[in-house]
Amino acid sequence: MSILRSPRVIGSGAVIAVAAALLGAQVVTSGAAGAVPAAGAPTGLQATPGPGSVSFSWTAVAGATSYSVYGSATSGGEDLNGGATCSSTTTSCGVTGTTDTRTLYYVVVANSATGQSAPSNEVSAAVLSGTPSGGGGLGGGGLGGGGTSTAPAIVISSSANPSVSTTSLTFTATLSPAPACGTVSWLIDNATPSVGATTSNGAGTAVLSSVTGLAIGVHQVTAVYSGCATAAAVSGTIVQQVTAVSPTPTPTPTPSTHPVVNPLITAAVTSGQPKTNGWYRAPVSITFSCLPGSAPLAYSCPAPVTLIANKNGGYVTARVAGTDGGVATVTVGPFRIDTVAPTLRVTGAHAKHCVATDTLSGVASCVIDRLRHNYHGVITITWIATATDVAGNTTYRQGSYRLD
């Protein structure tokens, strides 16, 4: 038996070993893995929706002279012979001024002197309602600033931490660098804040105020930034401690020849799966350790935090204080979590194309390996398709066909 490879995919020792294990066959490999043929299918297609717009980016392909993005209202329905949604000689393009807010599906192909490549992984996107504005960003609750094409970092502060359940709290998210567009929404313990909490936005900041009634314990307060075609969605989280009684007041330090030594707080990050390409594919646990400085701690060290929601970026901040006014803060992140395996389709006659979609970390590879069987002159090809996302999640499909 020998392995037959699809002309547009790349095999690897690990994938071939999986194929052999699943198919119960002996596999023979030859040649060097990792060589991408000219004008192969683009990979890593991503779609970023914005107000009245959607932008696309993908990985460059050797031998390509241009690229075309095709869209469809149904998954797998892209007409590669029809009109392109947008085209480019670089690895990005986009559309603006659209009012169609349906979820649409897209692929990109590479064009070269030898023709059109197979399609990339498929992505879906729905443009946001509204019209993009320039310079100052979005009005009416949006973020405005001096324009950026990168995802901002989010750090959250609390008006009182720890607090008591009767305290009205205000949380402020600072985005750096300040984005030119987009909005910030808030979550408390992964749920929308209760009635009475109000949100206002300004240049580079977002404020959640009038938060009351938090139960005694530890709460995760998260700010989620999204809605800008030129910046990825990210989030930041702060650990809010709520106590039964008012924390020990911080006394006014008395003059002393001994300076105040701040306490120490550190964070340890663990997950059930190893981190791959900067992504976790399992929930992430954060535990805190605290040591007093020149005075005892005013309250207990923050309780552990577990992040279970899929997200692309975000930070966790915790704080501890001493009874003499010393303060320490720790911020860890960013946390990129993708626990969902990519979707995988095999299309075309004789399983010609491997088409994968992953809406969060993106598709790392989509590979078809083939095993040839000759039984009394009847040739059967058994294939196995493997899609892996950037976070390391994997999906398999397999089938067979006869060569007449």
N, C-alpha and C positions, 0 to 999 in steps of 0.2 A: 504494500500500500504506500501511497505517497500523498503528500498534501498538495492540493491545488488551491491557489490563492486568487481571490477576486482581484482584478487588475487595479482597483482603486483603494485597496486597503493595505494596512501594514500588519504583518504577523509579529508575534513575539514569543519567546520561549515559554513565558507564563501562560499566554493564551492557548498555545498549542498543547501544553500539558493539561489544561482544563478541558480542551476539546477531546483529547484522548481519554481522559477519565470519564467524561460524560458519554462518549460513544463506544467505549470499550474496544478501541482499535489501537494498533501500533502506528505511531506517527514518525515519519522521516522528514527532516527539514534540510534545506540547503539554501545557500545564498546568504547575503547579509541582510539582517533586519534593520528597519528604520529608514530606508531610502524611499523618499516620496517621489512618485513619478511626476513629470511635468504636467501641469494643468489637471492635477487631481482635484477631488472635491474639497472645497473649503471646509474648515472645521471651526468649532467654537463660536458659531453665530449667536449673537445676543441682541435682543431688542429692548430699548429703553423708552417707555412712553413718557410723554409730557403733555402739557395743555395744548391740544390741537395738533400734536406732533408725535412722531416716533422716530428714533434714530437707531441705526444698525451698525454693528461692528463684527469683525470676524478675523480669522488668522490668514495671513498671506499664503499663497500657493505658488510654488516655483513654476515658471513658464507662463503664468497668467498675464494677459495684457489689460484686462478689465474685469469687472464683476457686475452681476445683475441680481437684484433682489426681486423675487416674485411672491405675490400674496394670494390668499384665497380665504373665503368665508368658511371653508371646511378643512379639517385636518387632512393632509395628503392630497388636496385638490389643486395644488399650484400648477398653473399652465405654463410650462417652460418655453412654449412657443408663442405665448401671448405677450402683451405689453408688460414691461418691467415696472415694479413699484418705484424703484430708483436704481441708478447705475453709477459706478465710480471706477476710477483707475487706481484708487487707494483701497484701504481696508475698512472704509466706513462710508455711509451715506444716510440720508434721511428724507422724510417728507414733513411738511408743515402746512398749516392752514386747513387741516381737515376737520370736519365736524362729525365724521363717522366714528362713534364710540363703541362699536361692536368689537368683540374679541376676534381678531383675524390671525391667520397662520402664515408664516413666511419661511422661505428657504433662500439661499444664495448660491449661485453657480459661478464658476470661473470661465472666462472666455479666453481663447488663445488661437493661434494660427491653425491648430488642428480641430477647432470647433469648441463646443460647449461641454463642460465637465458634468459629472453626476451632481445632484443637489447635495447641499450640506445637511446638517441636522436641522430639524424643524423647530421653530420657536413660535410662541403666541404672544400677542400684546393687544391691549385696548387703550387707545389714546384717552387722555383725561379731558373732561369737558373744560371749556374756557379757551382763551386765546393767549398765546405766549406774548410777553411784553419784554422789552429790552432794557438794559442798563440797570434800572432800579428793581428788577424782579417783579414778582406778582404782587398785586395790591389786594386789599380786602382779606387780611389774615395770612398772606403769604410771607415769604422771606425775601428780603431785598438786600443787595450789597454790591460789592465791587466785582462780581463775576468770577467764577472758577469752573474748571472742567474736571475737577477731581472731587471725590467724596470727602465731605468735611468730617472732622473728628468732633464728637459730642461729649461734653462734660456737663454733668448736672450738679447743681447745688441746692440745698434745702434751707429754708428760713429758720428751722430749728431741728436739730438732729443730735441726740434723741428728743422726742416730744411726748406729750401726753395726749390721750384720745380726745380731749376737749380743745386742743390747740388747732387753730386754723392755719394750715400750712401753705406755703408758696414754694414752688419748684421752678428753677430757672435753668434752661438748657442753653449753653453757649456753643455755637457752631464755629469751628475754625478750620480753614478760612471761611468767611461768610459767603454762603452760596448766593447766586444771582436769581434763583427761582426756587420753587418747591414749597412745601408746607411741612409742619411738624404736628404730629398727633401724639396723644399720650395714652399710656396704659398703666394701671396699677394692679399688680399681681396678674398680669396678662389679660386684664379686662378693662373695658372703657370706664373712665372715672364716673362716680355716681353723680346724680343730679345735684347741681349746685357748684360743681367745679367749672371754672371758666378758663378759656385759653385765649391768649393774645400773642401776637408775633411782631417782631421788629427786626431791624437789620442785624442778622447774625445771632439773634436770641429768640427764644420762645419761652413763655411764662404760663405755668399752670397754677392758678390761685384758688383760694377759698376751698381747699381740700380739708374736710373735717370728718370725724367719725371713724377714723382708722382704728381697727381693733388692736389690743395689746399684742405685741409681737414684732416680727420683722416683715417688712413689705418691700417688694421690688417696684420702683417707680421708673418707667422707661419712656424715653422720648424717641419717636420714630420719624426720621426725615425721609421724604420721598417726593415724587412728582416733578422731577426736573430731568429733562432729556440729556443734560450734559453732566450729570453727577449720579453715582450709584446710591441706592437707598441704604441708609445706615441707621443705627440706633445706639443709644447710651442708657445706662442703668445706674441708679443709686440705691443703696440699701438704707431704707428708712426704719429706724427703731422707734417703737411706741411703747412707753412704760406706763405702769399703773399710777405712779406718783411722779411728781416733778423730779427730774434728775437733781443730784446734789448741786446746789448753786456753785458757780466758780467764784471763789473768794478773790477779793482784790489783793494781788500780791503785795506783801509788805517789803519795804526796802531791805535788801540783803546783799551781802557780798557774794552770795552764791547765785549764779544765773539760773533761770528756768531751763530745765532740760526736757525737751519734748518727749512724749512717749513714742513707742515704736509699734507700727502695725504692718504686717506683711500678709501677702495673699499667695496661696498655693492652688494651682489649676490642675485638675485631673479630668480624664474622660475614659469611657470604657473602650474606645478605639483610638489607635494612634492618629496623630495629626498628619494630614496628607495635603501637600501643596498649600499650606496655610488654612486648611479647612478641617473641622471636626465633623464626623458622621455619626456621633452619638451625643446624648446630653452631656453638658459640661458642669462640673461641680467646682465651686470656689470656696475654700475654707480660709479663715483669717486667724492669725496669731498676734497677740498683743503683749507688750512689755511696758511697765510703767517707766516714767522718766524720773524727774526729781520729786514727784509726788505720786500718791496712789491714783489709779484710774477713777474717773468720775462715774463711769458706768461700765457694764460688761463689754467684752470684745464682741463685735458683730457676729451674728449666727451665720452658718454656711448658706450659700446661695446656689441653687441649681438652675441652669439655663436649659430649657427644653425646646423652645420655639426655634424654628429654622430662621436664620437671619444672615444677612451679608454685612458684617461689621457691627460694631457696638462695643461699649466699654462698661465696666462695673466699678463704682467708686464706693469706698467705705471710710468711716472716720472714727477716731477715738480721741478722748481728751483726758487730761489730768486735772486734779482738784486745784492745782496752782496755775491753771490757765494754759498749760502746754497742750498743743494740738498736733495730731498727725493724721495724714490722709494717704490712702493708697488707691491707685487707679490701675486696673488691669484690662487688657484687650489689645487690639480689637478681636471680637469673637465672630468667626464665620462658621455657621452651623448648617449643614445640609444632610439630613437623615433620609432623604427620599431618593431612591434609585432612578436613573433616567428611564424614559420610555423608549421603546425600541420597535422599529418596523423594518421589515425586509421587503423590498419592492422589486419589480421588474422580472422578466422571464429568467428562469433558472437562478432566482435569488441574487439578482445582479447588484442591488444597492443596499447598503446598510445605512439606515436613517435613524438617528437618535435625537432626543430632545431632553434638555434639562434646564429648567427655568431659573435655578438658583446659582449653583457653582459653575454650570456650563459643562458641555460635553468634552471630555479629554480624548476619547478615541471611540471609533465604531469599526469593528473588524469582523470579516467573514472568513472562516477557515473551512476548507472542503476536504473530504476524504473520498477517494475513488475506490469502488468495489467492482470487481469483475467476477461474475458468477456464471459459468457456462456461457460466456460470450455476452451476457447482459450486463451492461455497465450502469451502475447506480452511483450517484453523487450524494453523499450525506454532508450537510453543512451545519455549522454552528455559528451564530452571530453573537458577538459580545460587545456591549456598550458599557463604557466606564465614564463616570463624571469626574470632575476635578477633585472632588472630595474623596473619591475612591469607592463610591457605591457602584455596583455592577448588576446588569441585567443580561440574561441569556435568552436566546431563541434558537430552535433547531428544526430541521426538516430535511427532506430528500427529494430527488427527482431522478428520472431515468434519461439516459442518452440513447435515443433511438437511431 
